Amino acid sequence: MLIEQHKTWLGSGSGALLDIHGHSEAALARALVRITVSAVGDLAGSPVEGTVTLVRPDGTPCTVAHGEGPAVELSRWDQRTGAGPTGRALGGRLSIVLNHRRPDQRWPEYVGNLTAAGFRSAVAIPLQLERGYTAALTLYSATPNMFAPEIAGKVLVFSGVAAKSLRLALKYRANLAVSAENRATLAARTAVDTACGVIMGRNQCSYETAFQILTQTSRQRNLTVREVAEDLLRVMPGGVPAAYFKARA
């Protein structure tokens, strides 16, 4: 999916969207991380690493980063244990770890892991999603106090754009899945109905009897009713009929 390329994100963010596209939820989250790390790094004048932790409606989590590195394992550990800012952000609360020289008493084990991973600052921001999804954007820096108020405020503005973009990307992907399922259902129905018509003509029977013949054959051959119907239609002059879709006005 191609959304309007976001170039000048620093501002209200109300009308801007990020260019997020991918074949899966993980790919969408990874695209978001890639854009975010680049934008925030340019803003701060120092490289940052980042992850997006996405929790699906069924409760299964997915944590991704742009490339491989310690940020992914740190965020995954944080999500599993709830003993750090990522877990807190998944609950809807912003958290900032500013300086390793003054250990954060909320998460002593996390701060130790943060330092061992080579980071000195972190910020975890909840991303407001829909349809049962929750997500957290976590950024890491090797620089102490990287996410002090000036930078953190701008990152918060950017996170609003990020959340909106991810919401739309997930919605678009869900709609595509529903559309594909509907098309498959209609295609199957078209083939079955046409095959039933052929059987009715050959055997001078009702639709119900013709459908029962298809069902019995599918069981005997260990195939779906649609597969049996399409096998029958392939030997007909017109072949398997195409399903037509009419758009609503």
GILINPE-V661851 format. One record per residue. NEAR is the number of other ideal C-beta (glycine too) atoms within 10 Angstrom. Layout:
# GILINPE-V661851
near
NEAR
NEAR
This chain:
# GILINPE-V661851
near
14
7
16
11
10
18
8
6
19
12
11
9
19
8
9
20
17
25
17
24
14
15
9
10
20
14
15
23
26
19
22
27
24
18
21
25
21
14
21
24
16
11
16
18
8
14
14
27
25
26
30
26
25
24
18
15
10
6
8
9
16
18
25
23
24
20
12
8
14
16
25
19
15
25
29
18
18
28
22
12
14
12
17
26
26
29
22
19
25
22
11
11
13
15
21
19
26
18
15
18
8
11
15
18
7
13
21
11
11
22
21
12
19
24
12
10
17
13
24
19
24
31
26
26
26
20
25
14
18
12
10
10
17
19
26
30
27
27
29
28
24
15
15
15
15
25
24
13
9
10
21
17
11
16
23
13
14
24
23
17
23
27
21
20
24
26
17
16
24
21
14
15
18
13
10
11
10
10
11
10
10
11
12
12
12
13
17
17
13
18
23
22
14
18
25
23
13
15
21
17
10
10
11
8
15
11
12
10
13
21
19
14
19
19
13
11
17
16
11
9
11
7
14
13
18
20
15
22
27
20
15
20
20
9
8
12
5
7
10
18
15
9
14
7
10
5
4
3
3
